[in-house]
Amino acid sequence: MNRQRHRFRSTLRRFIDSEAAGGVILMGSAALALVTANSPYAEIYAHTLETKLGPLSALHWIDDGLMAIFFLLVGLEIKRELLDGHLRQWSARILPGLGALGGMLAPSLIYAAFNVDSPQTRRGWAIPSATDIAFALGVLALLGDRVPAALKVFLTALAILDDLGAILIIALFYAGEPAAGPTLGAGVTLFLLLGLNLFEVRRLTPYLLLGAVLWYCVEKSGVHATLAGVLLAAFIPLRLTGPDPHEHTPLHRLENRLGPFVALLILPLFGFANAGVTIGEGGVSEAVGVVSMGVAVGLFVGKQLGVFSALALAISTGLAVRPTRSSWGQLYGVSVLCGVGFTMSLFIGQIAFDADPGALRATKIGVLAGSLISIALGSVTLWLCFAKKARAAASPTDAAE
């Protein structure tokens, strides 16, 4: 009995430590939100999210507070990859960079086409432009060795550059008019963070304390508070010194500490708080409305079209090379998986339609539909590519033996 219990705990620990865990738990939280929002507990669910916890509601704390920590982690990952990771050389940035660019342009154009006659909903053009790295990598991890390691690295790089593009879009197109006083306070805080960095302060506590002040100033300024996380990440030192620099730099330490917290708590909480959509009267019309269709088609069709076309163009013209041991079919499967836009798409939708509950509800329907179809087709495509490769590897001599 003890041996079975130990084996179960070991299996559970391996799952929690795997890259699939965050994606799987996020899927579960989204499914639970949908069930809860359409159950007898729907009123309790909505009331809990609206409950005031100090100056903000529970939903506001999740979307603006906890998600700032998520954006801090994203910022750390972007900085590490660009300065000390797979994307430190320009040659390594070309293929995922073009894929990310194509994967942002095509979905946005498709959404705009659906909403060309609806001025009030055009604001959501960026919703289908983002890829959910936790979901996409979770699906790849569940497929295991059927996907080449180089392809997983490529998808990670593409999703990171995609996140960078989403951050720029939020900052440039969805930031409100900043208030003078809090903006000045944010500027002073950034100057102090720069001072810590220049004087090579390696303790994380001063950075995090100033980061809390920065979050408060950005929240009060009218600009979306989560951008404070990205700004803070830019000043966390990444100094490659010492015998084992990757373990001891402040950036690596903070990233390692935040990773499990974000994947296993913050993202599932965000998914549970934002994926709950009530399917009642008007559900059918919302499901086929310009917002939901623009988002769903943008994610499913636009993402794979934009990403795969950009990859094919870059590889065929010699600008970049195909990831090691990957086939065109596998590249297509990964392009389809880029249509999983769950976390970032819902987040942009919350900003775009904060004052329009109907459009926000339609956004959730579109994000869920487009993401689920992308998961299904992407997984099947990669599975079939693996099966085809396995059959090709089995020679008649092997079969006879």
PyMOL commands that set and color helices and strands:
alter all, ss='L'
color gray80, all
select helices_A, chain A and resi 2-17+20-37+42-50+58-84+90-114+119-124+127-129+133-146+149-173+180-198+204-221+227-235+245-248+250-274+283-287+290-316+328-337+342-352+357-393+396-400
alter helices_A, ss='H'
color red, helices_A
select strands_A, chain A and resi 52-53+56-57
alter strands_A, ss='S'
color yellow, strands_A
deselect
rebuild
show_as cartoon
